[in-house]
Amino acid sequence: MKEAKKALCITISLGAVLAGAAVTAVLLWKFMENKCSVSGIECGSSGTCISPSHWCDGVLHCPSGEDENRCVRLYGPNFILQVYSAQRKSWHPVCQDDWSDSYGRAACQDMGYRNSFYSSQGIVDDSGASSFMKLNTSAGNTDLYKKLYHSDICASKTVVSLRCIECGVTGKTMRQSRIVGGSSASPGDWPWQVSLHVQGTHVCGGSIITPEWIVTAAHCVEEPLNNPRYWTVFAGVLRQSFMFYGHGYRVGKVISHPSYDSKTKNNDIALMKLQTPLTFSDKVKPVCLPNPGMMLEPNQSCWISGWGATHEKGKTSDELNAVMVPLIEPWRCNSKYVYNSLVTPAMICAGYLRGGTDSCQGDSGGPLVTLKSRIWWLIGDTSWGSGCAKANRPGVYGNVTVFTDWIYRQMRANS
C-alpha cells in the first residue's frame, strides 16, 4: 500500500513537473517569438531589446554598447565613409555637403582611432549609391549621428573619403627584389613589420596598424604567452642581432580572438596594445586594415615578410626576408589534393601549389599584404601550413578582411 502510494505520489509529481515544463516551454516559445520581433533589436550581451531608432544614435542603450558599434565604416580602396541606417537596414555614403574635419575626427574616434585623424575630402562616389546620409547643420551642437538624415540629393555630387591614419605607405618605392625563396629587405620596405620577442628570442611577427596596436596571430599568444609581461616588440630594425633587450616596446595588453580554435587554427588573430606608442618614421609606419568592398583578384599578388626559417626545420633568419606570393582561391586550397576542406572562410591561402616559396617557422603572426590603389593593405596574418614550401602545401593565413570589425571594436573598447 505504501509502495503504491509512493508510486502514485511520484507519478503525480512527475506529471506536475512535466506539465509545468510544458507550460514553461510554451511561455518561453511565445516570449522568444515576440522577443525583439519587428519592434526591436537585441543587445548581444544581455539579450535586452532596444528600439531600432536607438541603434547608432550616439547614445549607449545596450550594456556593452553594441548598439553604437559598427555604425560607421570605410568602404573600398578609396575609404568612402558610410553610415549604417537602422531604419533602412543598410549602409549609405555620407554626402560631402557641409562636411568638415571635426566630423571626420568624430567618425575616426568612433572606429577606435582615439587621437588619430589624417584627411577628409570629397570624392566622386563609385559605389552607385542613390541615397545618402547628409548633415543637418541647423541641428545644433549635438552628436554626429543625430545631425545625419537621409537624402536622395547630394548637391556637391561628392561623398566623404576619410583617412583616420596615414597607412600603407612604404619608406620608399618597392623593388622586386621565413621566408623560403625570398630576398632580404631594405630599410623602409616593410615599415609595419615588427618582431615579437619572449625573453630575448624572436617568437613571432606582427604588423603595426596604429602607434599603439599590433596585429599578430592568436596561436602566438596561447597560454601562458597570453600574459603581456612576456612580450617585447621591436619595430624599424631589420636584423635580429641588432635587437637588444631594453630597446624594444613593452606590451600592455594581449587580446586573442574569442572564437580562436587552437586545433583547427580558425579565427587565428590577436591584438597587442603597447604600453607606450611607437614613434613613426621612414622605417616605422602602419599598414592599412582592409575595408569591405576591396574586390581582390582570385590570384592577387601579395607579399609576405618575416624572420622565419629560410628552409624547413631551419633556424630563425637574422635578416628580414620578403617574397611575393599570389592568393589561391579557396576551392583550390580546399581540394582533396591540397588541404581537403580544412580552410575556413576566416582563412586565406597564398603561395604556389608547385612549392618553392612560402612562409615558415618564425613567420607566424606576420603580415600578408597587397598593393591596391597605391596603398598597402593587410590582407592576412601568417597562420599555418604543412611544412614549408612543399608542393600542394601552400601557406594559410588568418583572413584579416573578416576581422576588421572585431579589430575596431577592440581598439574602441580598450582605448
C-alpha positions in Angstrom: 0.0 0.0 0.0 2.9 2.3 1.0 4.7 1.5 -2.2 1.5 2.1 -4.3 1.0 5.5 -2.6 4.7 6.3 -3.1 4.4 5.4 -6.8 1.2 7.5 -7.1 2.9 10.5 -5.5 5.9 10.1 -7.8 3.5 9.9 -10.8 1.6 12.9 -9.8 4.8 14.9 -9.0 6.3 13.9 -12.4 3.1 14.8 -14.1 3.1 18.2 -12.4 6.8 18.7 -13.3 6.1 17.8 -17.0 3.0 19.9 -17.2 5.0 22.8 -15.6 7.8 22.2 -18.2 5.3 22.2 -21.0 3.7 25.5 -19.8 7.2 27.0 -19.4 8.2 25.8 -22.9 5.0 27.4 -24.4 5.6 30.6 -22.5 9.3 30.7 -23.5 8.4 29.9 -27.1 5.8 32.8 -27.1 8.4 35.0 -25.4 11.1 34.1 -27.9 8.7 34.5 -30.7 7.9 38.1 -29.7 11.5 38.7 -28.5 12.8 41.8 -30.3 10.3 41.0 -33.1 9.6 43.8 -35.5 9.8 46.4 -32.7 13.3 46.0 -31.6 17.0 44.9 -31.9 18.6 42.6 -29.4 21.7 43.6 -27.4 24.0 40.7 -27.9 25.5 40.6 -24.4 22.3 40.9 -22.3 19.5 39.9 -24.6 17.6 43.1 -23.9 15.7 44.7 -26.7 16.0 48.2 -27.9 14.1 50.2 -30.5 15.7 50.4 -33.9 15.6 54.2 -33.7 18.1 53.9 -30.8 20.6 51.9 -32.9 23.5 54.1 -33.9 22.0 57.2 -32.4 25.1 58.2 -30.4 23.7 57.1 -27.1 24.6 53.7 -25.4 21.4 51.7 -24.8 23.0 48.2 -24.7 25.0 47.3 -21.5 28.1 46.6 -23.7 27.4 49.4 -26.2 26.7 47.1 -29.1 24.1 49.5 -30.4 26.8 52.0 -31.1 29.4 49.7 -32.5 29.8 49.3 -36.3 27.7 52.4 -37.1 30.4 53.8 -39.4 32.7 52.1 -41.8 35.2 52.9 -44.5 34.3 51.3 -47.8 36.5 50.2 -50.7 40.0 51.3 -51.7 39.0 55.0 -51.6 38.0 54.9 -47.9 34.4 56.1 -48.6 32.7 56.9 -45.3 29.4 55.0 -44.9 26.9 55.2 -42.0 24.5 52.5 -41.1 20.8 53.4 -41.2 18.8 51.4 -38.7 15.6 52.5 -40.4 16.6 51.2 -43.8 18.9 48.4 -42.5 21.6 49.4 -45.0 24.8 51.4 -45.4 24.8 54.8 -47.1 27.7 57.1 -48.1 27.9 60.5 -46.4 27.4 63.5 -48.7 30.3 66.0 -48.7 27.9 68.9 -48.4 28.7 70.9 -45.2 31.1 68.3 -44.0 34.2 69.4 -42.0 37.3 67.8 -40.5 35.7 68.0 -37.0 33.0 65.5 -38.1 35.8 63.4 -39.6 37.6 63.3 -36.3 34.4 62.2 -34.5 33.9 59.3 -37.0 37.5 58.2 -36.6 37.1 58.2 -32.8 34.0 56.0 -33.3 36.1 53.4 -35.1 38.7 53.3 -32.3 41.2 55.8 -33.6 41.3 57.7 -30.4 43.6 60.6 -31.3 44.2 59.9 -34.9 42.9 61.7 -38.0 44.7 62.1 -41.3 42.4 63.6 -44.0 38.8 64.1 -45.1 37.9 65.0 -48.7 35.1 64.8 -51.2 35.4 62.3 -54.0 33.0 61.1 -56.7 31.0 58.1 -55.4 31.7 55.0 -57.4 29.5 52.6 -55.4 26.4 53.6 -57.3 24.5 54.8 -54.3 21.2 56.5 -54.8 20.6 57.6 -51.2 23.0 59.5 -49.0 23.4 60.5 -45.4 23.5 64.3 -45.2 24.4 66.7 -42.4 21.6 68.9 -41.0 23.8 71.9 -39.9 20.9 73.5 -38.1 20.7 70.6 -35.7 22.8 72.5 -33.1 25.7 71.2 -31.1 24.6 67.6 -31.0 26.0 64.2 -31.7 27.2 63.4 -35.3 24.5 60.7 -35.9 21.7 63.0 -34.8 22.8 65.5 -37.4 22.6 63.0 -40.2 19.4 62.4 -42.3 18.5 60.5 -45.4 18.6 62.4 -48.7 18.3 61.4 -52.3 20.1 64.6 -53.4 23.7 65.4 -52.8 24.4 68.9 -54.2 28.2 68.5 -54.4 27.8 65.1 -56.1 30.7 64.0 -53.9 31.0 61.8 -50.9 33.3 61.9 -47.9 36.6 59.9 -48.2 38.0 59.6 -44.7 41.5 58.6 -43.7 42.0 58.2 -39.9 45.7 57.4 -40.2 48.3 57.6 -43.0 48.8 54.0 -43.6 50.1 51.6 -46.3 52.9 53.8 -47.4 56.4 52.4 -47.6 59.6 54.4 -46.8 60.5 54.2 -50.5 59.4 52.6 -53.8 59.3 48.9 -53.6 61.8 47.0 -55.7 61.1 43.4 -56.7 63.9 42.2 -55.2 60.9 32.9 -43.4 60.6 33.2 -45.9 61.7 30.4 -48.2 62.7 31.5 -51.7 62.7 35.2 -50.7 65.2 38.1 -50.6 66.4 40.3 -47.8 64.6 43.5 -47.2 66.0 47.1 -47.2 65.1 49.7 -44.6 61.7 51.1 -45.1 60.5 48.3 -47.4 58.0 46.9 -44.9 57.8 49.5 -42.2 54.8 47.9 -40.4 56.7 44.6 -39.8 57.6 44.0 -36.1 59.4 41.2 -34.3 57.8 39.9 -31.2 60.3 38.6 -28.6 59.9 36.5 -25.5 63.0 36.5 -23.2 65.3 37.9 -25.9 64.2 35.4 -28.6 62.2 36.1 -31.7 59.0 34.1 -31.5 56.5 35.7 -34.0 56.0 38.5 -36.4 53.3 41.2 -36.3 52.0 44.3 -38.1 51.6 47.9 -36.9 48.1 49.3 -37.5 48.3 52.4 -35.2 51.0 53.8 -32.9 49.7 51.6 -30.1 48.2 48.5 -31.8 49.9 45.4 -33.4 48.1 42.6 -35.2 49.5 39.1 -34.8 48.2 35.5 -34.7 46.3 34.1 -31.8 48.4 30.9 -31.9 51.4 33.0 -31.0 49.8 34.1 -27.7 48.3 30.9 -26.4 48.7 30.3 -22.7 50.9 31.0 -21.0 52.1 33.5 -23.6 48.8 35.5 -23.3 50.5 37.4 -20.5 51.6 40.7 -21.9 54.6 40.8 -19.5 56.4 38.2 -21.5 56.5 40.2 -24.7 58.8 42.9 -26.2 58.1 44.4 -29.6 60.9 45.6 -32.0 60.0 48.0 -34.8 62.1 49.5 -37.5 65.0 47.1 -37.0 65.9 44.7 -39.9 68.4 42.4 -38.2 67.7 40.2 -35.2 71.3 40.6 -34.0 70.5 44.4 -33.6 67.5 43.8 -31.3 68.6 44.3 -27.7 66.6 43.7 -24.6 65.6 47.1 -23.2 65.4 48.8 -26.7 62.0 47.3 -27.5 58.5 48.3 -26.6 56.7 46.7 -23.7 53.2 45.2 -24.3 50.3 46.3 -22.1 47.5 44.1 -23.3 47.1 40.9 -25.3 43.7 40.3 -26.9 43.1 37.0 -28.6 40.0 36.4 -30.8 37.4 34.9 -28.5 36.5 32.2 -31.2 40.0 31.1 -31.9 40.3 27.3 -32.1 43.8 26.0 -31.3 43.1 22.7 -33.1 41.8 24.0 -36.4 43.5 27.4 -36.2 40.2 29.0 -37.1 40.0 32.8 -36.2 43.8 32.9 -35.8 44.2 36.6 -35.0 45.2 38.6 -31.9 46.0 42.1 -31.0 48.7 43.6 -28.8 48.4 47.1 -27.3 51.8 48.7 -26.5 52.4 50.4 -23.1 53.9 53.4 -24.9 53.0 54.4 -28.5 55.5 53.9 -31.4 57.1 57.0 -33.0 56.5 56.8 -36.7 59.4 57.4 -39.1 60.6 56.3 -42.6 61.3 52.8 -41.0 58.2 52.6 -38.7 54.8 53.1 -40.3 51.4 51.4 -40.1 49.8 49.2 -42.8 46.1 49.8 -43.7 43.4 47.5 -42.5 41.3 46.2 -45.4 37.9 47.9 -46.0 34.8 46.0 -47.0 34.3 46.2 -50.8 38.0 45.7 -51.6 37.5 43.3 -54.5 40.7 41.2 -54.6 41.6 39.3 -57.8 41.4 35.5 -57.5 45.2 35.3 -57.8 46.1 38.8 -56.4 49.8 39.3 -55.9 50.6 39.6 -52.2 53.8 39.8 -50.2 54.9 38.0 -47.0 57.8 39.1 -44.8 59.4 37.8 -41.7 62.5 36.5 -39.9 61.3 32.8 -40.1 63.4 29.9 -41.2 64.7 30.0 -44.8 64.2 26.3 -45.1 62.1 23.7 -43.3 63.3 22.9 -39.8 65.9 25.6 -40.2 66.6 28.3 -37.6 65.3 31.9 -37.5 66.9 34.2 -40.1 68.9 37.1 -38.8 67.7 39.3 -41.7 64.2 40.3 -42.5 63.2 38.5 -45.7 60.2 39.1 -48.1 58.7 37.4 -51.1 55.8 37.7 -53.4 53.0 35.0 -53.2 49.8 35.0 -55.2 46.4 34.3 -53.5 45.0 30.9 -54.1 41.2 30.5 -54.5 39.5 28.8 -51.5 38.1 25.9 -53.7 41.6 25.1 -55.0 43.1 25.2 -51.5 40.3 23.0 -50.1 40.6 20.4 -52.8 41.5 16.9 -51.6 45.0 17.1 -53.1 45.7 20.3 -51.0 44.1 20.9 -47.6 40.9 18.8 -48.1 38.3 21.3 -46.7 40.5 22.5 -43.7 40.5 26.1 -44.9 37.6 28.1 -43.4 36.2 31.5 -44.6 38.3 33.0 -41.8 41.5 31.8 -43.6 43.1 32.6 -46.9 45.7 30.6 -48.9 48.6 32.2 -50.7 51.7 30.7 -52.4 52.4 28.3 -55.2 51.0 24.8 -55.5 54.3 23.8 -57.1 56.1 24.8 -53.9 59.4 26.6 -53.5 58.2 29.8 -52.0 56.5 30.0 -48.6 56.3 31.3 -45.1 58.0 29.1 -42.5 58.5 28.7 -38.7 59.1 32.1 -37.0 57.0 34.0 -39.6 53.8 33.3 -37.7 51.6 36.4 -37.0 53.5 38.4 -39.6 51.9 40.3 -42.5 50.4 39.1 -45.8 50.0 42.4 -47.7 48.8 43.5 -51.1 49.2 46.7 -53.1 45.9 48.2 -54.4 45.3 51.9 -55.4 48.9 52.6 -54.5 48.3 51.6 -50.9 49.5 48.5 -49.0 46.7 46.6 -47.2 47.0 43.9 -44.5 45.1 41.0 -46.0 46.3 38.2 -43.8 48.4 37.2 -40.8 50.7 34.1 -41.1 48.8 31.2 -39.5 49.7 27.6 -40.6 50.8 25.2 -43.3 52.1 21.7 -43.7 55.9 22.0 -43.7 57.5 24.9 -45.7 57.4 25.4 -49.4 56.2 21.9 -50.2 54.2 21.2 -53.3 50.4 21.3 -52.7 51.0 22.7 -49.2 50.8 26.5 -49.6 50.7 28.9 -46.6 47.4 29.6 -44.8 46.8 33.0 -43.3 44.2 34.5 -41.0 41.7 36.4 -43.2 42.0 39.9 -41.9 39.2 41.1 -44.1 36.7 39.3 -41.9 38.2 40.6 -38.7 38.3 44.4 -39.3 35.0 44.9 -37.3 36.4 42.9 -34.4 39.7 44.9 -34.5 37.9 48.3 -34.5 35.7 47.1 -31.6 38.8 46.1 -29.5 40.5 49.4 -30.3 37.4 51.3 -29.2 36.8 49.3 -26.1 40.5 49.3 -24.9 41.5 52.9 -25.8 
